[in-house]
Amino acid sequence: MWLLSTDRAELHFFASPQDVEGGYAILSHVWDKNEQTFQDLQTLQRHCAKSRKNPRDLACKKIRRCCELAEQHGFRWVWIDTCCIDKTSSAELSEAINSMFRYYALSRVCYAYLKDVLTHVSFPPRRFPPLVNPLYALKMSKWHTRGWTLQELIAPRLVIFLSNTWEPLGSKADLANEVEEATGVPAGLLRLEQSLSDFSIAQRMSWAAGRQTTRVEDEAYSLLGIFDLHMPTLYGEGRNAFQRLQEEILRRNQDTTLFAWGEFWELEDLPDYRSDPDTRSRLFASSPADFRACRTLTYKPREGSQNRRFLPFLNRTASAGTSKGAMTFSLTPHGVLAHLPIVTIRGRIYADLSWSTSSVTYGHTPLWRWEGVARILLILRPYSHNPDRSRPSYTVGYRYFGDKHRRLVAPPEDVFRKRGKTQWKDVYLIHGPPDSGDLSRDRPDPLIDIPFNRHLNPPFRFPPENLQSFVNSLGTLPVSHPTIEISVENAGRAWHARPGPTTFTFSRPKSLHYPPLVIAVGWCPFGRSLWAKACAMTEGATYHDHSCQDGDHVSDWAGPNKTKTFEVYRKELWLGMLPGYRTIAVAITLSFTPCRLNPRTLILHASAATMQLMPKRPRTKDPPPVPRKLYDDPLQRSRASTASESLDYARRPLRLPRDPRHFE
């Protein structure tokens, strides 16, 4: 390893960190755009050898101040990643990446330089009482959001946080609670009261869920030390780096929470396992972000549990001819060959991989289980296209809204006891969705193929990324269903020759509560303009035609981006902590921007949102007059109600309407 002398900022080589007499300091920071590299310091060192100047005086401010601070603390050597690695050598770069955790762990002190934290903001004088938490600036620092700084926080025994003026703010042990709030890393680990082995693989992955790296491969390489792994670095492999990391973890660990990523699904709301095979989830995660909900998910073999209440009844339900033993996993061309307990509940199949958690989140609401523990099962779906028919094959979970995956369930204990049947089996767990092994992970498949997106001169385009963004916005609505089906009509022929508009339909399967949503775009031969509208597919709704007087023409819309918002329907919904039911309006916003390839072509953008409509309250005690509009509605389209509806409209219980037109 290369180290800088603190008195002159000159590079010196050492065979290993243990050979550094007196130890060394190390710097953790967020890289700037222009950092001095290994070659820059070598050039500066040669120049100063001729002019007899001190290279430290000519180095950049970050290197100079770090060397000065380390020298004040009695260190002769300091390691800085920007200038102590020769990045022109792939072998040296790979060695440094695989040894990075070790470099930080063997350092005497690590300086965490927070450039965006001001000393007087973080710790104001006592005579000026802060209006906010004085440590708010420290918790909001960009340093907590970078991928490489996770191991730089965990590995060293002593981490000192520095402000933008290089003044100490405190150690990671002093600020453990604040750092835990900012990063999710437990305070016990920061105080060295716990070790990394005390936390499951999914928990360690969750610490990196909200972090970002400049290169996508660094999402995996920055976690090598967290899992005590070594593997060659191949920049240019993209998401495959994180796949290789998970395969190495699978080979070296018995912890099965590697597969515990994704979101939870309620046991009663599971769709049919024979539904569209394109909704099948992957076995391995695509990035650490998939583990964001796993901070409390732990692994403990059931046989070793002391709580009899949560023991599975393997001895009662396992067939006599199948040996239990320990769970095993091996990588094969046909998938992961696993020996594990298969649980059948109400005809559906799950894998019990010895997971438990203290909190379960369904969509927007966290649900807490009894005694702070819940059993977690992995959803399995039969797969009949595996060439090896000697063992049953399964895919995992469901994929919905393009990039979200629901794979986990937390069945109530009484349901598991009474209806669950467990049997140890040898099964194949398929890596990914069918027929997707040769597709690039960096370019996901479009949700649906739109033919005119491939032409040069169509009147408008609905790019796959815009369609994906709209579907994701539907997934965040409190009235949304976890799965969605998309269909498109009149998108394949010459556009001007079609008799009707192009329509995009977004429906929720098996749902009687929410009507399908339609976005229609057509051409008006009279106004010589595009027209567009969004509505709900209810009885009496007209979406195959437009009105020139109602402002459906895109040329009449306001703003440079030609934007208009449509209220599609209203619904009464229970919002949790608020008393009673509230009326929710679902609105779709459409906008068109010019295409850079062809200015005459417009690009369609769409987003969905909800707003709560509250009845107008009179300011006096006099009887309120009968209003024409009972609700404050900033949208361009609204429905007038009668006076009798205003008395109990917000408190009316949720029930299935008899009239299909009554979707509000």
Secondary structure, 3 states (H helix, E strand, C coil): CEEEECCCCCEEECCCHHHCCCCCEEEECCCCCCCCCHHHHHHHHHHHHHHCCCHHHHCCHHHHHHHHHHHHCCCCEEECCCCCCCCCCHHHHHHHHHHHHHHHHCCCEEEEECCCCCHHHHCCCCCCCCCCCCCHHHHCCHHHHECCHHHHHHCCCCEEEECCCCCEEEECCCCHHHHHHHHCCCHHHHCCCCCHHHCCHHHHHHHCCCCECCCCCHHHHCCCHHHCCCCCCCCCCCCHHHHHHHHHHHHHCCCCHHHCCCEECCHHHCCCCCCCHHHEECCCCCCHHHHCCCCCCEECCHHHCCCHHHCCCHHHHCCCCCCCCCCEEEEECCEEEEEEEEEEECCEEEEEEEEEECCEEECCEEECCHHHCEEEEEEEEECCCCCCCCCCEEEEEEEECCCEEEEEECCCHHHHHHHCEEEEEEEEECCCCCCCCCCCCCCCCCCCCCHHHHCCCCCEECCHHHHHHHHHHHHCCCCCCCCCEEEEECCCCCHHHCCCCEEEEEECCCCCCCCCEEEEEEEECCCCEEEEEEEECCCCCCCCCCCCCCCCEHHHCECCCCEEEEEEEEEEEECCCCCCEEEEEEEEEEEEEECCCCCCCEEEEEEEEEEEECECCCCCCCCCCCCCCCECCCCCCCCCCCCCHHHHCCCCCCCCCCCCCCCC
